[in-house]
Amino acid sequence: MNDEALRKKVRLLKATQAIDNYYEIADLLEITEKSFYNWLSGYYNLGHQKKEQLNAIANELYIPE
């Protein structure tokens, strides 16, 4: 999964699920909230391992309606 698709997935997850802010996701990913917001804004791309980890986190947090 590329970074843009993952950014879209994370934004959709926040919009549709009971996630108040991105701190929870950043904490699970073991990066700072500021770094997570910078990634979300497109200032840099995550490495392969972090992308895989974030994709797994997003899949775990998604609850189908």
HULIN-V696449 format. One record per pair of residues at least 12 apart in sequence whose ideal C-beta (glycine too) atoms are under 8 Angstrom apart, sorted by the first residue. I is the first residue (numbers start at 1). J is the second residue. D is the distance in Angstrom with one decimal. If there is no record, write none. Layout:
BEGIN
i->I j->J d->D
i->I j->J d->D
END
This chain:
BEGIN
i->1 j->51 d->6.3
i->1 j->55 d->5.6
i->3 j->39 d->7.6
i->3 j->42 d->7.8
i->3 j->45 d->4.5
i->3 j->46 d->6.3
i->3 j->51 d->7.0
i->4 j->42 d->7.9
i->6 j->46 d->7.5
i->6 j->51 d->6.1
i->6 j->54 d->6.1
i->6 j->55 d->6.3
i->6 j->58 d->7.6
i->7 j->39 d->7.6
i->7 j->40 d->5.8
i->7 j->42 d->7.2
i->9 j->55 d->7.6
i->9 j->58 d->5.4
i->10 j->22 d->7.7
i->10 j->25 d->6.7
i->10 j->40 d->6.8
i->10 j->54 d->7.2
i->10 j->58 d->6.0
i->11 j->40 d->7.5
i->13 j->58 d->5.4
i->13 j->61 d->6.0
i->13 j->62 d->6.0
i->16 j->65 d->8.0
i->17 j->61 d->6.1
i->17 j->62 d->6.5
i->17 j->63 d->6.2
i->19 j->61 d->6.8
i->21 j->33 d->8.0
i->22 j->36 d->5.4
i->22 j->37 d->6.6
i->22 j->40 d->6.9
i->25 j->54 d->7.4
i->25 j->57 d->6.2
i->25 j->58 d->7.8
i->25 j->61 d->7.5
i->28 j->57 d->5.0
i->29 j->50 d->6.5
i->29 j->53 d->6.0
i->29 j->54 d->5.6
i->29 j->57 d->6.5
i->31 j->50 d->7.5
END
